[in-house]
Amino acid sequence: MNRLLPIISVICCLSCSLPQEKEVETPALAYLKLDDSLLEISEIVGGLEVPWDIETAEEGKLWFTELSGKIYRLDLQTQEKVLMLELPDVLSKKSYGLLGMTIDPKSKSAFLHYTFAVPKEGMEEEVNSRLVKYQISGNSLKNPQILMDSLPGATFHNGSRLLIGPDKKLYFSLGDVGKTDLTQNKDFLGGKILRLNQDGSIPPENPYPNNPVWAMGLRNSQGLVFGPNQQLYGSDHGPLNDDEVNLLIKGGNYGWPDVHGFADSEKEKIFAAKHQTIDPLFAWTPTIATAGMAYLGENMIPEWENTLLLVSLKGQSLRVLHLSADGKEIKDEGIFLQKHFGRLRDIALAKNGDIFFGTSNRDWHPRFQPWMYDNLPDGPDRILRIRKISDPSQIDPSLPVLERETEVIPLKDENWNFEVPDGLENGGILYTQHCLTCHGPYGKGAAGLIPPLEETEWVIGDKGKLIRVMLYGLSEPITVNGERYHQEMPAYSHLSDEEIAEILTFIRNSFGNKASAVIPGEVYEERKSGLKSKQ
């Protein structure tokens, strides 16, 4: 006989007789005025570092991830935050780390996806993705099962949203991982929406036999949501033009990389006719970096009924996309919150109508491309809540009241080949102080001892590899322009991010070299990762 049972029964009876805890209040930050409704915006969780995914499937709880490899569950009534899991094998850098997550509280299972980097010869990075299933057990996750391993990954365009559909299947987005030539290949999983059973097996009704691919021809889908009539919608973004919202159907081909947005050029029309590609419901040029999505139905916020709620990173806004009754068209776009909270990564809707969205102002992008952003909010990232106010007389008159915006903020060009600024004097001075003794005034090095800096892939090629050499040094043989060198190079991690960036920018644009600048944010990311050179 279990002697604990009477004690447990007493505890349960006592807990039933206790008064219910009052919900902890979260002070309002601002209000959002619609035609008739007034919405309150408040901070629910602060002090975060790049929250990526927000989930509301468990009633009264908010699940969320941080890119660094942490999964949290927040009790929305008591505001108790529990660290459910911290992954030890996640390399968090740039736009990879712990990404999508979805939970199914009825089956007590949680799914999470994370990427990791493996250094190879020449200090190249190979990024793979992994899909893992955990069981929820109280305030912990247990019984991990790897469902898919060694999936394609990269330092960018990993996509990675997860969603349990009405059919109880797992839907999983993977970005094109830079291999755009393979997104039209159904046997390559990048640039696809995948559909799996929750145990990782492939449903027999998938469009291709023994293949997890559900839809293809996509760039970087960071939003997935089911809307009216159990239809699946996805957001898709890329660096230059035609961010999209798509209605994702079984076996659908959305054209990337041969069709950008709508098939409106002659070349695109020919490809679209041949491959029966599907146009998006909506497209944006200039791009706004479409990210997380939620669907808002009836009896919640009247002005936003039957809408897709879409957050954007570059656009720094909430877009409210009004659907037709059948969900097959977007009839209107409302723009809200531009630049008030900065870059927005994900959004989720709770059963009671509360809307949660997370900022992404601490990620790699503002550091890599600082010319694109001004006046981003200071301090750590956070998760905010929007909810309808039943008594408008109780609002704080000192707080701002925001409304639908009629003009789009100017969006700067996302120029990935950032031009080197005129005047490299500081870099030249630092090179003279730290590098000239070995590599010489003309970057020629010393035959058999010190490798040259002129016209070599080590200098003008992968910036990440070059930065890691500067940070951590080299102690093993390398081959440069066909010649082998084995002279130890010291580490320069004591220099600041700015100093290393100036030196490397100087080297990449001297001695016959011409390559893009190294930005301090890139040095910061490599330093943060701690990934040292390995041969």
C-alpha positions as CSV (number, residue, x, y, z in Angstrom):
1,M,0.0,0.0,0.0
2,N,1.3,3.5,-0.9
3,R,1.5,5.4,2.4
4,L,1.8,8.7,0.4
5,L,-1.8,8.5,-0.9
6,P,-3.5,9.8,2.3
7,I,-1.0,12.7,2.5
8,I,-1.6,13.6,-1.1
9,S,-5.4,13.5,-0.6
10,V,-5.1,15.9,2.4
11,I,-2.9,18.2,0.4
12,C,-5.4,18.2,-2.6
13,C,-8.3,18.9,-0.3
14,L,-6.5,21.7,1.4
15,S,-5.6,23.2,-2.0
16,C,-9.2,23.0,-3.1
17,S,-10.4,25.0,-0.1
18,L,-7.8,27.8,-0.5
19,P,-8.8,31.0,-2.2
20,Q,-7.7,31.4,-5.8
21,E,-4.6,33.6,-6.3
22,K,-5.3,37.0,-7.8
23,E,-3.6,37.6,-11.1
24,V,-0.4,39.6,-10.8
25,E,-1.0,42.9,-12.6
26,T,1.4,44.0,-15.3
27,P,1.5,47.8,-15.8
28,A,0.4,49.2,-19.1
29,L,3.0,50.7,-21.5
30,A,0.6,52.2,-24.1
31,Y,-2.8,51.8,-25.5
32,L,-4.0,51.0,-29.0
33,K,-7.2,52.7,-30.2
34,L,-9.3,51.0,-32.9
35,D,-12.7,52.1,-34.2
36,D,-14.6,51.1,-31.1
37,S,-12.2,48.9,-29.1
38,L,-9.4,50.0,-26.8
39,L,-6.4,47.7,-26.4
40,E,-3.8,47.7,-23.6
41,I,-0.2,46.9,-24.3
42,S,1.9,45.7,-21.3
43,E,5.2,43.9,-20.7
44,I,4.8,40.3,-19.6
45,V,8.4,39.2,-19.6
46,G,11.6,41.3,-19.6
47,G,15.3,40.8,-19.4
48,L,15.4,38.5,-22.4
49,E,18.1,37.8,-25.1
50,V,16.5,37.2,-28.5
51,P,13.3,35.3,-27.7
52,W,12.5,33.4,-30.9
53,D,9.3,31.4,-30.4
54,I,6.1,32.0,-28.3
55,E,3.5,29.4,-27.6
56,T,0.1,29.6,-25.9
57,A,-1.4,26.1,-26.5
58,E,-1.3,25.4,-22.7
59,E,-4.1,27.4,-21.1
60,G,-2.9,29.9,-18.5
61,K,0.8,29.4,-19.5
62,L,3.2,31.0,-21.9
63,W,6.0,29.0,-23.4
64,F,8.9,30.7,-25.1
65,T,12.5,30.1,-26.3
66,E,15.7,32.1,-26.3
67,L,18.1,31.7,-29.2
68,S,20.9,30.8,-26.8
69,G,19.2,27.4,-26.0
70,K,16.7,28.1,-23.2
71,I,13.0,27.1,-23.0
72,Y,10.8,28.8,-20.4
73,R,7.2,28.4,-19.2
74,L,5.5,31.3,-17.6
75,D,2.4,31.1,-15.3
76,L,0.3,34.0,-16.6
77,Q,-1.5,34.3,-13.3
78,T,1.3,34.2,-10.8
79,Q,4.1,35.4,-13.2
80,E,6.3,32.5,-12.1
81,K,8.9,31.8,-14.8
82,V,10.4,28.3,-14.9
83,L,13.5,27.4,-16.9
84,M,12.2,24.1,-18.4
85,L,15.3,23.2,-20.3
86,E,18.8,24.6,-21.2
87,L,20.3,22.9,-24.2
88,P,24.1,22.3,-23.8
89,D,24.8,21.6,-27.5
90,V,23.4,24.7,-29.1
91,L,25.8,27.1,-30.8
92,S,23.9,30.4,-30.8
93,K,25.2,32.8,-33.3
94,K,23.8,35.1,-36.0
95,S,20.4,33.5,-37.0
96,Y,20.8,30.0,-35.6
97,G,20.5,28.4,-32.2
98,L,17.3,27.2,-30.6
99,L,14.6,28.2,-33.0
100,G,11.1,26.9,-33.4
101,M,9.0,25.1,-30.7
102,T,5.5,23.8,-30.4
103,I,3.7,22.0,-27.6
104,D,0.7,19.7,-27.4
105,P,-0.5,19.8,-23.8
106,K,-3.1,17.1,-24.3
107,S,-0.5,14.5,-25.3
108,K,2.0,16.0,-22.8
109,S,4.6,16.3,-25.5
110,A,6.8,19.3,-26.5
111,F,8.8,19.6,-29.7
112,L,11.8,21.8,-30.1
113,H,14.2,22.4,-32.9
114,Y,17.8,23.7,-32.7
115,T,20.8,24.1,-34.9
116,F,24.4,23.6,-34.1
117,A,27.7,24.4,-35.8
118,V,30.6,22.0,-36.3
119,P,34.0,23.5,-37.2
120,K,35.8,21.7,-40.1
121,E,39.2,22.0,-41.7
122,G,39.9,25.6,-42.7
123,M,37.6,26.8,-39.9
124,E,34.6,26.5,-42.1
125,E,31.2,26.0,-40.3
126,E,28.8,23.3,-41.1
127,V,25.4,24.0,-39.6
128,N,22.9,21.2,-39.2
129,S,19.4,21.2,-37.8
130,R,17.8,18.7,-35.4
131,L,14.2,18.0,-34.4
132,V,13.7,16.7,-30.9
133,K,10.6,15.6,-29.0
134,Y,10.4,15.9,-25.2
135,Q,7.7,14.8,-22.8
136,I,6.4,17.5,-20.4
137,S,6.6,16.3,-16.8
138,G,5.6,18.9,-14.2
139,N,8.2,21.7,-14.5
140,S,10.7,19.7,-16.5
141,L,11.1,18.1,-19.9
142,K,12.2,14.5,-20.1
143,N,12.6,11.5,-22.4
144,P,14.2,13.3,-25.4
145,Q,13.8,11.6,-28.7
146,I,15.6,12.8,-31.9
147,L,13.0,12.7,-34.6
148,M,15.2,14.1,-37.4
149,D,18.9,14.7,-37.4
150,S,21.5,16.2,-39.8
151,L,18.9,18.4,-41.5
152,P,20.3,21.1,-43.8
153,G,21.3,24.3,-42.0
154,A,23.3,27.4,-42.5
155,T,24.3,30.6,-40.8
156,F,21.2,32.2,-42.3
157,H,17.8,31.3,-43.8
158,N,17.1,28.4,-41.4
159,G,13.3,29.2,-41.2
160,S,12.3,26.8,-38.4
161,R,8.8,27.3,-37.2
162,L,6.9,24.4,-35.7
163,L,3.2,23.9,-35.5
164,I,0.8,21.1,-34.5
165,G,-2.1,21.2,-36.9
166,P,-5.8,20.4,-36.4
167,D,-5.0,17.0,-37.9
168,K,-2.5,16.5,-35.0
169,K,0.4,16.4,-37.5
170,L,3.6,18.3,-37.0
171,Y,4.3,21.1,-39.6
172,F,7.9,22.3,-39.8
173,S,9.4,25.0,-41.9
174,L,13.0,24.9,-43.1
175,G,14.6,27.8,-45.0
176,D,16.6,27.5,-48.2
177,V,19.8,27.6,-46.1
178,G,21.5,29.5,-48.9
179,K,21.1,26.5,-51.3
180,T,18.6,28.2,-53.6
181,D,19.4,25.9,-56.5
182,L,17.9,22.9,-54.5
183,T,14.7,24.4,-53.3
184,Q,12.9,23.0,-56.4
185,N,14.2,19.5,-55.6
186,K,11.7,17.6,-53.5
187,D,14.4,15.4,-52.1
188,F,16.3,18.3,-50.5
189,L,14.5,19.5,-47.4
190,G,15.6,23.1,-47.4
191,G,13.1,25.7,-48.7
192,K,10.2,23.5,-47.7
193,I,7.3,23.0,-45.3
194,L,7.6,19.5,-43.8
195,R,4.7,17.4,-42.4
196,L,5.3,14.6,-39.9
197,N,3.5,12.4,-37.5
198,Q,4.3,13.4,-33.9
199,D,6.6,10.4,-33.6
200,G,8.7,11.6,-36.6
201,S,7.3,9.1,-39.1
202,I,6.0,10.2,-42.5
203,P,2.2,10.3,-42.9
204,P,1.1,8.1,-45.9
205,E,-1.1,10.9,-47.3
206,N,1.8,13.3,-47.8
207,P,2.1,14.5,-51.5
208,Y,5.3,12.5,-52.2
209,P,5.7,8.9,-51.0
210,N,8.0,8.4,-48.0
211,N,8.9,12.1,-48.1
212,P,8.1,14.7,-45.4
213,V,7.8,17.5,-47.9
214,W,4.3,19.2,-47.8
215,A,5.1,22.3,-49.8
216,M,8.2,23.6,-51.6
217,G,9.8,26.6,-53.4
218,L,10.1,28.8,-50.3
219,R,12.9,31.1,-49.0
220,N,12.8,31.5,-45.2
221,S,9.5,30.8,-43.6
222,Q,9.4,32.2,-40.0
223,G,5.6,32.2,-39.6
224,L,3.1,29.3,-39.7
225,V,-0.5,29.4,-38.6
226,F,-3.8,27.6,-39.3
227,G,-6.7,30.0,-40.1
228,P,-10.3,29.7,-41.4
229,N,-11.4,26.3,-42.7
230,Q,-8.2,24.7,-41.2
231,Q,-6.1,26.3,-44.0
232,L,-2.3,26.7,-43.4
233,Y,-0.7,30.1,-43.9
234,G,3.0,30.9,-43.9
235,S,5.2,34.1,-44.1
236,D,8.3,34.0,-46.2
237,H,11.1,36.5,-46.3
238,G,14.4,37.2,-48.0
239,P,16.9,40.0,-48.2
240,L,16.0,42.0,-51.4
241,N,12.4,41.9,-52.6
242,D,9.0,40.3,-52.3
243,D,8.4,39.2,-48.8
244,E,5.3,37.0,-48.9
245,V,2.3,35.6,-47.1
246,N,1.2,32.3,-48.7
247,L,-1.7,29.9,-48.5
248,L,0.2,26.6,-48.1
249,I,-1.5,23.7,-49.8
250,K,-0.6,20.0,-50.1
251,G,2.1,19.7,-52.8
252,G,2.1,23.4,-53.5
253,N,5.1,25.0,-55.3
254,Y,5.7,28.7,-54.5
255,G,8.3,29.2,-57.1
256,W,11.5,30.3,-55.2
257,P,14.1,31.0,-56.5
258,D,12.7,31.2,-60.1
259,V,9.6,33.3,-59.0
260,H,9.9,36.2,-56.6
261,G,6.5,37.2,-55.2
262,F,3.9,37.3,-58.0
263,A,4.8,35.7,-61.3
264,D,4.7,39.0,-63.3
265,S,7.8,39.0,-65.5
266,E,7.9,37.0,-68.7
267,K,10.6,34.6,-67.4
268,E,8.6,34.0,-64.2
269,K,5.3,33.4,-66.1
270,I,7.0,30.7,-68.2
271,F,8.4,29.0,-65.1
272,A,5.1,29.3,-63.3
273,A,3.1,27.8,-66.1
274,K,5.5,24.9,-66.5
275,H,5.7,24.1,-62.7
276,Q,2.2,25.3,-61.7
277,T,3.5,27.6,-59.0
278,I,1.2,29.4,-56.7
279,D,1.3,33.2,-56.2
280,P,1.3,34.6,-52.7
281,L,-1.7,36.2,-51.1
282,F,0.3,39.3,-50.4
283,A,3.9,40.6,-51.1
284,W,6.1,43.4,-49.9
285,T,8.8,45.3,-51.8
286,P,10.8,46.9,-50.1
287,T,10.9,43.9,-47.8
288,I,9.7,44.1,-44.2
289,A,11.2,40.8,-43.0
290,T,8.0,39.0,-42.3
291,A,8.2,36.8,-39.2
292,G,5.7,35.2,-36.8
293,M,2.0,34.9,-37.5
294,A,-1.2,34.3,-35.5
295,Y,-4.9,34.0,-36.6
296,L,-7.6,36.0,-34.9
297,G,-11.1,34.7,-35.3
298,E,-14.5,35.8,-34.0
299,N,-15.7,37.2,-30.7
300,M,-12.4,38.7,-29.6
301,I,-11.6,42.0,-31.2
302,P,-14.4,43.0,-33.6
303,E,-12.2,45.3,-35.8
304,W,-9.7,42.4,-36.3
305,E,-12.0,39.5,-36.8
306,N,-10.8,36.9,-39.4
307,T,-7.3,38.4,-39.7
308,L,-3.8,37.2,-39.9
309,L,-1.6,39.0,-37.3
310,L,1.9,39.3,-38.8
311,V,5.0,40.8,-37.0
312,S,8.0,42.1,-38.9
313,L,11.6,42.6,-38.2
314,K,12.9,45.1,-40.7
315,G,9.5,46.7,-40.8
316,Q,9.4,46.9,-37.0
317,S,5.6,46.6,-37.0
318,L,2.4,44.6,-36.5
319,R,0.5,44.0,-39.7
320,V,-3.2,43.1,-39.5
321,L,-4.2,41.3,-42.7
322,H,-8.0,41.1,-43.2
323,L,-9.0,37.9,-45.0
324,S,-12.0,37.1,-47.2
325,A,-14.7,34.9,-45.8
326,D,-13.1,31.8,-47.4
327,G,-9.6,32.8,-46.3
328,K,-8.3,32.7,-49.9
329,E,-7.6,36.4,-50.3
330,I,-6.2,39.3,-48.2
331,K,-8.5,42.2,-48.6
332,D,-6.8,44.9,-46.5
333,E,-3.6,45.6,-44.5
334,G,-3.6,47.6,-41.3
335,I,-0.2,48.8,-40.0
336,F,0.4,49.3,-36.3
337,L,3.2,49.9,-33.8
338,Q,5.8,51.0,-36.3
339,K,9.1,51.6,-34.5
340,H,7.4,51.7,-31.1
341,F,8.9,48.4,-29.8
342,G,11.6,47.7,-32.5
343,R,12.1,44.4,-34.3
344,L,9.3,41.9,-33.7
345,R,10.0,38.2,-34.1
346,D,6.9,36.1,-33.1
347,I,3.3,36.5,-32.1
348,A,0.8,34.1,-30.5
349,L,-2.9,34.2,-29.5
350,A,-4.2,32.7,-26.3
351,K,-7.7,31.2,-26.0
352,N,-9.0,34.2,-24.1
353,G,-8.1,36.5,-26.9
354,D,-4.9,37.9,-25.4
355,I,-2.1,38.5,-28.0
356,F,1.5,38.0,-27.1
357,F,4.5,39.2,-29.2
358,G,8.2,39.2,-28.7
359,T,10.9,41.8,-29.6
360,S,14.2,40.9,-31.3
361,N,16.3,44.0,-30.8
362,R,19.3,42.1,-29.4
363,D,19.9,39.7,-32.3
364,W,22.7,39.8,-34.8
365,H,21.0,42.0,-37.4
366,P,21.4,45.5,-35.9
367,R,25.0,44.7,-35.2
368,F,25.8,43.4,-38.6
369,Q,23.8,46.1,-40.5
370,P,23.7,49.1,-38.2
371,W,23.1,51.5,-41.1
372,M,19.6,50.0,-41.4
373,Y,18.4,50.9,-37.9
374,D,18.1,54.1,-35.8
375,N,16.6,54.5,-32.4
376,L,16.0,50.9,-31.6
377,P,14.8,50.5,-28.0
378,D,17.6,50.2,-25.5
379,G,17.8,47.3,-23.0
380,P,17.0,43.6,-23.3
381,D,14.3,42.0,-25.4
382,R,10.9,41.3,-23.9
383,I,7.5,39.8,-24.5
384,L,4.5,42.1,-24.6
385,R,0.8,41.5,-24.3
386,I,-2.2,43.1,-26.1
387,R,-5.6,42.7,-24.6
388,K,-9.0,44.4,-24.9
389,I,-10.0,46.8,-22.1
390,S,-13.5,46.4,-20.9
391,D,-13.5,49.7,-18.9
392,P,-11.8,52.5,-20.9
393,S,-12.3,54.9,-17.9
394,Q,-9.6,53.0,-16.0
395,I,-6.8,53.9,-18.5
396,D,-3.7,55.8,-17.4
397,P,-4.0,59.2,-19.1
398,S,-0.2,59.8,-19.0
399,L,0.5,56.9,-21.4
400,P,0.5,57.2,-25.2
401,V,-2.6,56.1,-27.2
402,L,-1.5,54.6,-30.6
403,E,-3.7,54.2,-33.7
404,R,-3.6,52.6,-37.1
405,E,-0.8,54.2,-39.2
406,T,-1.4,55.6,-42.6
407,E,2.2,55.7,-43.9
408,V,4.9,53.1,-44.0
409,I,8.2,54.1,-42.3
410,P,11.1,54.6,-44.8
411,L,12.9,51.3,-45.1
412,K,16.6,51.3,-45.9
413,D,18.2,49.1,-48.5
414,E,19.4,45.8,-47.1
415,N,22.8,45.9,-48.8
416,W,24.6,42.8,-47.9
417,N,27.8,44.0,-49.7
418,F,28.3,46.9,-47.4
419,E,30.8,49.3,-49.1
420,V,34.1,49.9,-47.3
421,P,34.1,53.6,-46.1
422,D,36.8,55.9,-47.4
423,G,39.8,56.3,-45.2
424,L,41.3,53.2,-43.6
425,E,43.8,55.1,-41.6
426,N,42.9,53.6,-38.2
427,G,43.1,50.1,-39.6
428,G,46.5,50.9,-41.2
429,I,47.8,52.2,-37.8
430,L,46.6,49.1,-36.0
431,Y,48.0,46.8,-38.7
432,T,51.4,48.5,-38.3
433,Q,51.2,47.9,-34.5
434,H,50.1,44.3,-34.5
435,C,50.7,42.6,-37.9
436,L,53.4,44.3,-39.9
437,T,56.3,42.6,-38.1
438,C,55.3,39.2,-39.4
439,H,53.3,39.9,-42.5
440,G,55.4,42.8,-43.7
441,P,54.5,46.3,-45.0
442,Y,53.1,44.9,-48.3
443,G,51.3,41.8,-46.8
444,K,53.7,39.3,-48.5
445,G,54.6,37.4,-45.4
446,A,57.7,35.1,-45.5
447,A,58.1,32.1,-47.7
448,G,57.6,28.9,-45.8
449,L,57.0,30.7,-42.5
450,I,54.4,33.4,-42.6
451,P,51.5,33.2,-45.1
452,P,50.8,36.2,-47.5
453,L,47.8,38.4,-47.1
454,E,47.6,39.5,-50.7
455,E,45.0,38.0,-53.0
456,T,44.2,34.9,-50.9
457,E,40.9,33.3,-50.1
458,W,41.8,33.4,-46.4
459,V,41.6,37.2,-46.5
460,I,38.9,37.9,-49.1
461,G,36.8,34.8,-48.5
462,D,34.8,33.8,-45.5
463,K,34.8,36.6,-43.0
464,G,33.9,34.4,-40.1
465,K,36.9,32.2,-40.6
466,L,39.2,35.3,-40.8
467,I,37.7,36.8,-37.7
468,R,38.2,33.5,-35.7
469,V,41.9,33.4,-36.8
470,M,42.3,37.0,-35.5
471,L,40.5,36.2,-32.2
472,Y,42.0,32.8,-31.4
473,G,45.2,32.6,-33.4
474,L,46.5,29.5,-35.2
475,S,48.8,26.7,-34.0
476,E,48.5,24.1,-36.7
477,P,49.5,23.9,-40.4
478,I,47.5,25.7,-43.0
479,T,47.7,25.8,-46.8
480,V,47.6,29.2,-48.5
481,N,47.7,29.5,-52.3
482,G,49.0,26.0,-52.5
483,E,51.9,26.4,-50.1
484,R,51.9,24.9,-46.6
485,Y,52.7,27.1,-43.5
486,H,53.3,26.0,-39.9
487,Q,54.2,29.1,-37.9
488,E,52.1,29.8,-34.9
489,M,50.0,33.0,-34.9
490,P,49.1,34.5,-31.5
491,A,45.5,35.3,-30.5
492,Y,44.3,38.9,-30.6
493,S,41.2,38.5,-28.5
494,H,42.4,41.3,-26.2
495,L,41.7,43.8,-28.9
496,S,38.2,45.3,-29.1
497,D,35.6,44.3,-31.6
498,E,36.1,47.7,-33.3
499,E,39.9,47.3,-33.5
500,I,39.7,43.8,-35.0
501,A,37.1,45.0,-37.5
502,E,39.3,48.0,-38.5
503,I,42.4,45.7,-39.0
504,L,40.5,43.2,-41.1
505,T,38.8,45.8,-43.2
506,F,42.2,47.3,-43.9
507,I,43.6,43.9,-44.9
508,R,40.6,43.0,-47.0
509,N,41.1,46.3,-49.0
510,S,44.9,46.5,-49.2
511,F,47.7,44.5,-50.9
512,G,45.7,44.1,-54.0
513,N,42.5,42.9,-52.2
514,K,39.1,44.3,-52.6
515,A,36.4,42.9,-50.4
516,S,33.5,44.0,-48.1
517,A,34.2,45.5,-44.7
518,V,34.2,43.6,-41.5
519,I,31.7,45.1,-39.1
520,P,32.2,45.1,-35.3
521,G,28.9,43.2,-34.9
522,E,30.4,40.3,-36.9
523,V,33.4,40.2,-34.5
524,Y,31.0,40.3,-31.5
525,E,29.1,37.3,-32.8
526,E,32.2,35.2,-33.4
527,R,33.6,36.2,-30.0
528,K,30.3,35.3,-28.3
529,S,30.2,31.9,-29.9
530,G,33.6,30.9,-28.6
531,L,34.2,28.7,-31.5
532,K,38.0,28.4,-31.9
533,S,39.9,27.2,-34.9
534,K,40.3,23.5,-35.5
535,Q,42.2,22.0,-38.4
